[in-house]
Amino acid sequence: QVQLVESGGGLVQAGGSLTLSCAASGRTFSSYTMGWFRHAPGKEREFVATINWSIGGTYYADSVKGRFTISRDNAKNTVYLQMNSLKPEDTAVYYCAGNHHRSSFVQFSAADYDYWGQGTQVTVSS
């Protein structure tokens, strides 16, 4: 069982930056594929980014490509989401997710993930 705890959310003006962190419990973090999702009021949960367990390959939603960067530090059991050039439409609760499937395929569906954090609120003002 893996527990995920997000932090780093907050209120920021449009054009600003935030870095989200997700700390994972357990000793096999390096073998987990990790992802970030977000859920805005009135909208469905949306894939944001994922980082592969093996070579650290990354994949982004088109809406954040070029602005957001996902990374991981296996020594710290932590995955990060650096968010730059934030827009009001980025406002949402951001969730960290993980799986131990060791898949070589891009994991961009919520159904691909078994473990979820409690979420952290990001609000971007215009």
C-alpha positions in Angstrom: 0.0 0.0 0.0 1.3 3.4 -1.0 0.2 6.7 0.6 0.5 9.9 -1.4 0.5 13.4 0.1 0.4 16.5 -2.1 1.6 20.0 -1.1 2.4 23.3 -2.6 -1.0 24.5 -3.8 -2.2 28.0 -3.3 -3.4 31.3 -4.8 -1.3 32.8 -7.6 -1.9 35.5 -10.2 -2.1 34.7 -13.8 1.3 34.3 -15.3 2.8 33.2 -12.1 4.3 29.9 -11.0 3.8 27.2 -8.5 5.5 23.9 -7.7 3.4 21.0 -6.4 5.0 18.1 -4.5 3.8 14.6 -3.9 5.5 12.6 -1.2 5.0 8.8 -1.3 5.4 6.2 1.4 7.0 2.9 0.7 10.4 1.6 -0.4 9.7 0.9 -4.1 8.8 4.4 -5.3 11.3 4.1 -8.2 9.2 1.3 -9.7 6.0 3.4 -9.7 4.6 5.3 -12.6 3.4 8.7 -11.3 0.9 11.1 -12.6 -0.9 14.4 -11.9 -4.6 15.0 -12.6 -6.8 17.9 -11.9 -10.5 18.5 -11.2 -12.2 21.8 -11.7 -15.7 22.6 -10.5 -18.3 21.6 -13.1 -15.7 19.7 -15.2 -14.5 16.1 -15.3 -11.2 15.0 -13.8 -8.5 15.8 -16.4 -5.1 14.2 -17.0 -2.2 16.7 -16.6 1.1 14.8 -16.8 2.8 11.5 -16.2 6.3 10.3 -15.6 7.3 6.7 -16.3 8.8 4.4 -13.7 11.7 3.1 -15.8 13.5 5.8 -17.8 11.5 8.7 -16.5 9.8 9.4 -19.8 7.2 12.1 -19.5 3.9 12.9 -21.3 1.7 16.0 -21.0 -1.8 17.1 -21.8 -1.9 19.5 -24.7 -3.4 22.2 -22.4 -0.3 22.3 -20.2 2.5 21.3 -22.7 5.3 23.8 -22.6 4.2 25.3 -19.3 4.2 22.4 -16.9 7.1 20.0 -16.1 6.8 16.8 -14.2 9.8 15.3 -12.5 10.7 12.9 -9.8 13.4 12.4 -7.1 13.4 8.7 -6.3 15.8 9.3 -3.4 13.2 11.5 -1.8 10.2 9.4 -2.9 8.8 12.6 -4.3 7.2 13.6 -7.7 6.9 17.3 -8.6 4.8 19.4 -10.9 6.4 22.7 -11.9 3.7 25.0 -13.2 4.7 28.1 -15.1 2.7 30.8 -17.0 -0.4 29.8 -15.0 -3.8 30.7 -16.4 -7.2 31.1 -14.7 -8.3 27.9 -16.5 -5.6 26.0 -14.6 -7.6 26.6 -11.4 -8.5 23.1 -9.9 -7.8 20.6 -7.2 -4.6 18.8 -8.3 -4.2 15.1 -7.5 -1.1 13.0 -7.4 -1.6 9.4 -8.5 0.6 6.3 -8.8 0.6 2.7 -10.0 3.0 -0.3 -9.8 2.0 -1.8 -13.1 5.5 -1.3 -14.6 3.9 -0.7 -18.0 5.8 0.6 -20.9 2.7 2.4 -22.2 1.8 6.0 -21.4 -0.5 6.0 -18.5 -2.9 8.9 -19.1 -6.2 7.5 -17.9 -7.3 7.8 -14.3 -8.3 4.2 -14.5 -4.6 3.3 -14.9 -3.8 4.5 -11.4 -4.3 2.6 -8.1 -3.2 5.1 -5.5 -4.3 8.7 -5.1 -3.5 11.6 -2.9 -6.0 13.9 -1.1 -5.5 16.7 -3.5 -4.2 20.3 -3.3 -6.1 23.4 -4.4 -4.5 25.7 -7.0 -6.3 28.9 -7.7 -5.1 31.3 -10.4 -6.6 34.8 -10.4 -7.0 36.9 -13.5 
